[in-house]
Amino acid sequence: MLDCAIIGGGPAGLTAGLYATRGGLGNVVMFEKGMPGGQITQSSEIENYPGVTGEISGMDLMIPWPAQCQKFGLKHDMITVTRISKEGDIFKIHKEDGTLSEAHSVIVCTGSSPRRAGFAGEDELFGRGVSTCATCDGFFYKGKEVAVVGGGDTALEEALYLAKLCSKVYLIHRRDTFRAAPNTVERVKKTQNIEIILNSKPKEVYGDNMGVAGILVEDSKGGIRDIKVPGVFTFVGNDINNQTLIQEDGSFLCEMNKNGEVVVDISMKTSVKGLFAAGDMRIAAPKQVVCAAGDGAVAALQAIAYVDELLNH
């Protein structure tokens, strides 16, 4: 029987594991099929994590975290959790290999995944010129022209990253203003090889078996521009990874909002006792590494208190 099961190995899950083990829970397992670190490992540049100065990639930021957690006894089970259920006071952790683990408490930190933009050809050419990760795929377009779709912080930060590698970056945004931080917007505007295309949206990306050949962009008046590029990067938001909370009858284990985010209070408590949610999957998440880490710490401290009361009172 686990004292605490942590589902997800990003900043929230790792911090939860650190605080839960160091705080006294004796049997804590983090379930994460991939390498720990989370979505932030795909970011090219982090400049707003407290105490970290200079340019650092998301991967470099996260590398020390697992070792620190494991030092205090956190175990890592590299397997996908398909569902979490509860019987009485016991949580059941259903895994992809058909096995079960049981836990007194659960902290869900499964985060979110990059959303598809929805234009024609996106799915067909995904992985063959269409990407959601500039640090993963940007190198393939060194010295070439690429297009970036989106208007938030991620889109502009990745456009800046690509501008260092590529001869030109077309930044396509459906509105006339950006949602990104003002200083990031200023940096983009001052970067000579970034062409900003506002009030426009991608209509179709086209190509062949060899990959992307170009993208058709439609402006607000219906005009079409054909931009010849071998790479298109989309950054248009994220979908919540809440699948583990879906029960056999299709309902959710705990209260969710209309966007599929977990409803929690200030202590990361869900509507189900002993179940906590942290990071990008919870309501009103700022979607910043430092905030996810803070969530994980809060959730772990609450889990410690919950398990103590459950077992000793």
Secondary structure, 3 states (H helix, E strand, C coil): CEEEEEECCCHHHHHHHHHHHHCCCCCEEEECCCCCCCHHHHCCCECCCCCCCCCECHHHHHCHHHHHHHHCCCEEECCCEEEEEEECCEEEEEECCCCEEEEEEEEECCCEEECCCCCECCCCCECCCEECCHHHHHHHHCCCEEEEECCCHHHHHHHHHHHHHCCEEEEECCCCCCCCCHHHHHHHHHCCCEEEECCEEEEEEEEECCEEEEEEEEECCCCEEEECCCEEEECCCEEECCHHHECCCCCECCCECCCCCECCCCCCECCCCCEEECHHHECCCCCCHHHHHHHHHHHHHHHHHHHHHHHHC
